[in-house]
């Protein structure tokens, strides 16, 4: 067994997983898993730069994670950064800060590599014996981008496109710095148009209707699942491998789009950091399900973070 620490730093959140893994047997023992909403991608779509306050929130989380990693004695650390830090002009500030705090170089991975890591993390447990038929289409809805990966035991095709819950919210649901709440019909239509165009791009690389099982990852999908399951609080075990129907997703998306900030915040399983971006995320999820023809989505709590951990155990391969 190798003790590894994996960090996934996305546009909206930064997450840590410390686990003991054995690549030879597939054994996996989770020691610590945590997440903080840091909104690293705040304003990047508009300014092209990482905001100083967003960097400081992220570095504060990194300092917390450094303490956990030291306490648990991880042998290997891999830090993967995604969309916001790929896009920013001042990404060097981000890289330097992470290196100073954690002693490891953050890897600003390509969209294709991000997709492969997500696929590996999400599908290791899925088998026909448990009712999960291959091939799988893994959809990872992030803050700044969404990854589509088709495969079975290996990735067949992958594509990352620039639609995410934060990017769509900042582009269409903020006016003069103030959220449009609840979103107006013309603004939700603009989100749908952007998402449709991005799905056209993705379909040029990944056959979106070729999968037997649609697998959804990340905070938008897990939050919609928590709402669909009527959870009184967020319950990872209940959400992991839950099956949510297209009709239920359509109903929840309509509810979120028509609700106010206060109404969304009052949903029991809603993380405070997702209140302002969940409506955009739900519209992305609904559009994906409609385009793929899936009648349901299988929700996975294991995603790119788990894929990063497996890659660290394998020496970063």
NORTA-V317784 format. One line per field, one symbol per residue. burial: b if it has 24 or more other C-alpha atoms within 12 Angstrom, else e. A space follows every 10 residues. Layout:
burial=???
This chain:
burial=ebbbbbbbbb bbbbbbbbbb beeeeeebeb ebbbbbbbbb bbbbbeeebb beebbebbbe bbeebbebbe eeebebbbbb bbbbbbbbee beebbebbee bbeeebbbbb bbbbbbbbbb bbbbbbeeee ebebbbbbbb bbbbbbbbbb bbeebbbbbb bbbbbbbbbb bbbbeeeeeb bbbeeebbee bbebbbebbe ebbeebbbbb bbbbbbbbbb bbbbbbbbbe eeebebeebb bbbbbbebbb ebbbbbbbbe beebeebebb bbbbbbbbbb bbbbbbbbbb bbebbbbbbb bbbbbbbbbb bbbeeee
